[in-house]
Amino acid sequence: MPAEANLSERRSYDVMVVGAGAIGLCCAWRASQRGASVVVLDRAHPPAGATRVAAGMLAPIGELAFGEPDLLRMTLDAGEMYPGFVAELETASELGTGYVQCGALHIALDRDEAAELRRVHDLQRALGLGAEWLPPRRCRELEPGLTPSFNGGVHAPAEAAVDPRRMTAALLAVLAAEGVELRGGVEVTEALIDGERITGVRTNADEELAAGAVVLASGAWSGSASWLPESAQPPVRPVKGQILELRAPDGQAPCERIVASERVYLVPRPDGRLIAGATTEERGFDSTVTAGGVHELLREAYRLLPDVAEMELLESMAGLRPGTPDNLPLIGRGALDGLILACGHYRNGILLAPLSGEAVAELLDHGELPESVAAADPERLSLTAGVAR
């Protein structure tokens, strides 16, 4: 876009992104880098959503689940691209993201948990993933603050973490430098449709904005985008998660690595904070922080790291993850020509954000979805329009 263009006067764009979470911002950045004029719309001001309350755990190995090979391939690819993505983002924005390859230690607190964790570890080994079973003594050598009694753990040294809030700030900075327009506090009220094609949107300010392509990246709200025809609304549901932010009196987190059990994960920040998460609750759009949720997280965190009891509770938060019927995200063409889906990332939104952004930009630029996210094509759920492209 020409430097002299007045952003406030624009009414037509090559790409419109609805949703300013990590996914939407990455899509906007990559599309802009390829020469597209881009606008990002978000109902919140400043933009919020699940990104604001995400722990930022980048753990494809530790989060491995049975029966999800396609998701594993995507998360492993995303993990491999993260160091390069972070380096590029931090250089371009001149801001840090809190990224650190700290490793992760998954602890079995009793015999039942040990049996389940060994099953997962057997699968990790069968797939050639970088994880090692350690007895309690070896685990304590890595993390001396662990509870005195447990049954061993799995060490995944390549796992990493990022601070989603800092990453978001860096993305906003590079988008501003690229000339991308971000409109917060703007709610989309209607899709502008010509035949079978979406050509733009109308906002709550009764403003019409035209776009060559509209990217739906509204997280948990993507499935209730009432401004789209019902047949074009993707099957994305909200899944509530509560997390806590803690800080030690001496400013040192009680662990160096991500430490997790069957019921909680603890993510240290470089500045000494500790994030404890996360509950999983099917509560619709309820984002209330509950006493029960806070109690559960503190109880399970204390069972892992007793020093948690002496930490200051800075904040308790609740967010809504965007779930799909098969736990795979929706990345690709939607049920209207010109509609691109980038939603439904469930527990892996921060991890998959760079991969999703690249994939959407590639689709917008060349008309084809990259092989790296082929399993996430919405066509698997019959969400694409039956028209020639």
C-alpha positions in Angstrom: 0.0 0.0 0.0 1.4 3.4 -0.9 2.9 5.3 2.1 0.8 8.3 1.4 -2.5 6.4 1.6 -4.8 7.5 4.4 -5.7 4.3 6.2 -8.9 5.8 7.6 -10.2 6.5 4.1 -9.8 2.9 2.8 -12.9 0.9 2.1 -11.5 -1.9 0.0 -8.7 -4.4 0.7 -7.1 -7.4 -0.8 -7.5 -9.3 2.5 -9.7 -8.8 5.5 -9.0 -10.8 8.7 -11.8 -11.1 11.2 -10.2 -11.7 14.6 -7.0 -10.3 16.1 -5.7 -13.2 18.1 -2.4 -14.9 17.4 -3.8 -16.8 14.4 -5.4 -13.7 12.8 -2.3 -11.5 13.3 0.0 -14.1 11.8 -2.3 -14.5 8.8 -2.4 -10.7 8.4 1.4 -10.4 8.7 2.2 -13.1 6.1 -0.4 -11.8 3.7 1.0 -8.3 4.0 4.5 -9.5 3.4 3.4 -10.9 0.1 2.1 -7.5 -1.0 -1.6 -7.6 -0.1 -3.4 -4.7 1.4 -4.8 -6.0 4.7 -7.2 -4.9 7.4 -7.8 -6.7 10.7 -11.1 -6.4 12.5 -11.7 -7.4 16.1 -14.8 -6.9 18.3 -12.6 -6.1 21.4 -10.5 -3.0 22.0 -7.8 -3.7 22.6 -8.0 -7.2 21.0 -8.3 -10.0 23.5 -9.7 -13.5 23.2 -8.0 -16.8 24.1 -4.5 -15.4 23.2 -4.6 -13.1 26.2 -5.0 -15.9 28.6 -2.9 -18.6 26.8 0.0 -20.1 28.7 2.2 -20.2 25.6 3.4 -23.8 26.0 4.9 -25.1 22.8 4.9 -28.8 23.6 4.0 -31.1 20.6 5.7 -34.1 22.2 4.4 -33.8 25.7 0.8 -33.0 24.4 0.8 -36.1 22.2 -2.5 -37.9 22.2 -3.5 -41.3 20.9 -5.3 -41.4 17.6 -4.2 -37.9 16.4 -1.3 -38.5 13.9 -2.3 -35.6 11.6 -2.4 -33.1 14.5 1.0 -34.4 15.7 2.6 -33.8 12.3 1.3 -30.3 12.2 2.4 -29.5 15.8 5.9 -30.9 15.2 6.2 -28.9 12.0 5.1 -25.8 13.9 7.6 -26.4 16.7 10.4 -26.7 14.2 9.6 -23.4 12.5 9.2 -21.5 15.8 12.8 -20.4 16.4 13.0 -18.9 12.9 9.6 -17.3 13.3 10.5 -15.7 16.6 13.9 -14.5 15.4 12.2 -12.8 12.4 9.5 -11.3 14.5 11.8 -10.0 17.2 14.1 -8.5 14.7 11.3 -6.8 12.7 9.5 -5.5 15.8 12.5 -4.8 18.0 10.5 -6.5 20.8 11.0 -9.7 22.8 8.5 -12.5 22.8 9.6 -14.4 25.9 10.5 -17.4 23.7 12.7 -20.0 25.4 13.5 -23.6 24.6 13.3 -24.7 28.2 12.3 -28.3 27.9 9.4 -30.0 29.7 9.2 -32.6 32.5 5.9 -34.6 32.7 5.5 -36.1 36.1 3.5 -39.2 37.3 2.4 -38.5 40.8 1.1 -42.0 41.5 1.0 -45.5 40.0 -2.1 -44.9 37.9 -0.5 -41.8 36.4 2.7 -43.7 35.9 1.0 -46.4 33.9 -0.7 -43.9 31.7 2.4 -41.8 31.2 4.4 -44.9 30.3 1.8 -45.7 27.6 2.3 -42.3 26.1 6.0 -42.6 26.4 5.9 -45.9 24.5 4.1 -44.1 21.7 6.6 -41.3 21.8 9.5 -43.8 21.4 7.7 -45.7 18.7 7.4 -42.5 16.7 11.0 -41.6 17.3 10.2 -38.4 19.3 12.8 -36.9 21.7 11.6 -38.0 25.1 13.2 -40.0 27.9 11.7 -41.8 30.9 13.5 -40.7 34.1 13.2 -42.2 37.6 12.4 -39.8 40.5 16.1 -39.1 41.3 16.9 -38.0 37.8 13.8 -35.8 37.7 14.8 -34.1 40.9 18.3 -33.4 39.5 16.6 -31.4 36.8 14.0 -29.8 39.0 15.0 -29.9 42.7 11.7 -28.3 43.8 9.6 -31.3 42.8 7.3 -32.9 45.4 9.2 -35.5 47.6 7.1 -38.5 46.4 6.2 -39.4 42.9 6.7 -42.2 40.4 9.0 -40.8 37.7 8.5 -38.7 34.6 9.2 -38.1 31.0 11.7 -35.4 29.9 11.3 -33.7 26.5 14.2 -31.4 26.2 13.2 -29.8 22.9 9.9 -28.4 24.2 9.6 -24.6 24.4 7.4 -21.7 25.6 6.5 -18.2 24.5 4.7 -15.3 26.2 1.6 -14.9 24.1 1.0 -11.3 25.3 4.5 -10.2 24.4 4.2 -12.1 21.1 1.0 -10.3 20.3 2.6 -6.9 21.1 5.4 -7.8 18.6 2.9 -8.8 15.9 1.0 -5.6 16.4 4.2 -3.6 16.0 5.2 -5.4 12.7 1.7 -5.0 11.3 1.8 -1.3 12.0 5.2 -1.1 10.3 3.8 -3.0 7.3 0.9 -0.6 7.0 -1.8 -3.1 8.0 -4.9 -1.4 9.4 -6.1 -2.8 12.7 -9.6 -1.8 13.8 -10.5 -2.7 17.4 -13.9 -2.4 18.8 -15.5 -3.2 15.5 -18.1 -5.9 15.2 -19.0 -7.5 12.0 -22.8 -7.5 11.6 -23.4 -8.8 8.0 -21.5 -10.5 5.2 -21.7 -8.8 1.8 -22.5 -11.6 -0.6 -22.7 -11.6 -4.4 -24.1 -14.9 -5.6 -21.9 -17.6 -4.0 -19.0 -15.2 -3.1 -18.4 -13.1 0.0 -17.2 -9.6 -1.1 -16.8 -7.9 2.2 -18.7 -7.1 5.4 -20.9 -4.5 7.1 -19.9 -3.4 10.6 -21.8 -2.2 13.7 -20.9 1.4 12.5 -23.0 0.6 9.4 -19.8 0.8 7.4 -19.3 -1.4 4.3 -15.8 -2.8 3.8 -14.9 -4.7 0.6 -12.3 -7.4 0.4 -11.0 -9.9 -2.2 -10.8 -12.5 0.6 -12.2 -12.7 4.1 -10.3 -14.7 6.7 -12.3 -16.0 9.6 -10.0 -16.2 12.6 -12.3 -15.4 15.4 -11.3 -18.3 17.7 -14.1 -19.7 19.8 -16.6 -17.2 18.3 -16.0 -18.5 14.7 -18.8 -21.0 15.0 -21.3 -18.4 16.1 -20.5 -15.8 13.5 -24.1 -14.9 12.9 -23.1 -12.4 10.2 -22.4 -15.4 8.0 -25.1 -17.6 6.4 -25.8 -20.6 8.8 -24.4 -23.0 6.2 -21.1 -21.1 6.2 -20.6 -21.1 10.0 -17.9 -23.6 10.9 -18.4 -26.3 13.6 -16.3 -24.5 16.3 -17.4 -24.5 19.9 -16.0 -22.8 23.0 -14.2 -24.8 25.6 -13.5 -22.9 28.7 -10.0 -23.0 30.4 -8.9 -21.2 33.6 -5.3 -20.3 34.3 -3.4 -18.6 37.1 -0.4 -16.2 37.1 1.9 -16.5 40.1 5.1 -14.8 41.2 7.7 -15.9 43.8 8.8 -13.5 46.5 12.4 -13.6 45.3 11.4 -13.2 41.6 12.6 -16.7 40.7 10.1 -19.2 39.3 10.3 -22.5 41.2 11.1 -24.5 38.1 13.3 -23.9 35.0 11.3 -26.1 32.7 7.7 -26.7 31.9 6.5 -29.1 34.6 3.3 -31.0 34.1 1.2 -33.7 35.6 -2.0 -35.4 34.4 -4.1 -32.5 35.8 -2.0 -29.3 35.6 0.9 -27.7 33.7 3.2 -25.1 35.0 5.0 -22.7 32.6 7.8 -20.5 33.9 8.4 -17.1 32.4 11.9 -15.6 31.9 10.9 -12.8 34.4 10.2 -15.2 37.2 6.4 -15.5 36.8 4.7 -18.9 36.7 1.6 -19.8 34.7 -0.6 -22.6 36.0 -3.2 -24.0 33.7 -5.5 -25.2 32.5 -9.0 -26.5 33.3 -11.1 -27.9 30.5 -14.8 -27.2 30.8 -17.7 -27.4 28.4 -19.6 -24.3 29.6 -20.5 -22.6 26.4 -19.4 -19.0 26.3 -19.2 -18.7 30.1 -15.8 -17.2 30.9 -16.3 -16.7 34.6 -13.3 -17.4 36.9 -14.6 -19.8 39.6 -13.4 -20.6 43.1 -13.5 -24.3 42.1 -11.3 -23.7 39.1 -8.7 -21.7 41.1 -8.7 -24.3 43.9 -8.2 -27.1 41.5 -5.2 -25.4 39.8 -3.6 -24.4 43.1 -4.1 -27.9 44.6 -2.6 -29.7 41.6 0.3 -27.2 41.3 1.1 -27.6 45.0 1.1 -31.4 44.5 3.9 -30.9 41.9 5.9 -28.0 43.3 5.2 -27.3 47.0 6.9 -23.9 46.8 3.8 -22.8 44.9 2.2 -22.3 48.3 4.5 -19.3 49.0 3.9 -17.6 45.7 1.9 -14.4 45.2 -1.3 -14.9 43.1 -1.2 -12.1 40.6 -4.1 -12.9 38.4 -6.8 -15.6 37.7 -8.2 -15.7 34.2 -10.5 -17.7 32.0 -10.5 -18.0 28.2 -12.4 -19.9 25.5 -10.5 -22.4 23.3 -12.0 -23.0 19.9 -12.8 -26.8 19.7 -13.8 -28.8 16.6 -15.4 -32.2 16.2 -12.1 -34.0 15.5 -9.7 -31.6 17.4 -8.0 -30.6 14.1 -8.1 -26.9 13.2 -10.0 -25.6 10.1 -7.5 -24.0 7.7 -8.6 -23.5 4.1 -11.6 -22.5 1.9 -14.9 -22.1 3.6 -18.4 -22.6 2.3 -18.4 -19.3 0.3 -16.0 -18.3 -2.4 -13.6 -15.8 -1.0 -14.1 -17.1 2.6 -11.0 -18.6 4.2 -11.1 -20.4 7.6 -8.3 -20.1 10.1 -10.0 -21.3 13.3 -10.6 -24.3 15.6 -7.1 -24.6 16.9 -8.3 -25.8 20.3 -5.3 -26.2 22.7 -2.7 -25.5 20.0 -3.4 -21.9 18.9 -0.2 -20.3 19.9 1.9 -23.3 18.7 0.1 -23.4 15.3 -0.1 -19.7 14.7 3.0 -19.3 12.5 2.2 -22.4 10.5 -1.4 -21.3 10.0 -0.3 -17.8 8.9 2.1 -19.2 6.3 -0.6 -21.6 5.0 -3.3 -19.0 4.7 -0.9 -16.6 2.9 0.1 -19.4 0.5 -3.6 -20.2 -0.2 -4.3 -16.5 -0.8 -1.3 -16.1 -3.0 -1.4 -19.3 -5.1 -4.8 -20.7 -4.6 -3.6 -24.0 -3.0 -3.3 -25.2 0.6 0.2 -26.3 1.5 0.8 -30.0 2.2 1.9 -29.1 5.8 -1.8 -28.3 6.8 -3.6 -30.6 4.3 -5.2 -32.5 7.1 -6.8 -29.3 8.4 -8.6 -28.6 5.1 -12.3 -27.8 6.0 -13.3 -30.0 3.1 -13.0 -33.0 5.3 -16.1 -31.8 7.1 -17.9 -30.9 3.9 -17.6 -27.2 4.7 -16.5 -26.0 1.2 -18.9 -24.7 -1.4 -19.6 -27.0 -4.4 -18.6 -24.5 -7.0 -15.7 -24.3 -9.5 -12.6 -22.5 -8.4 
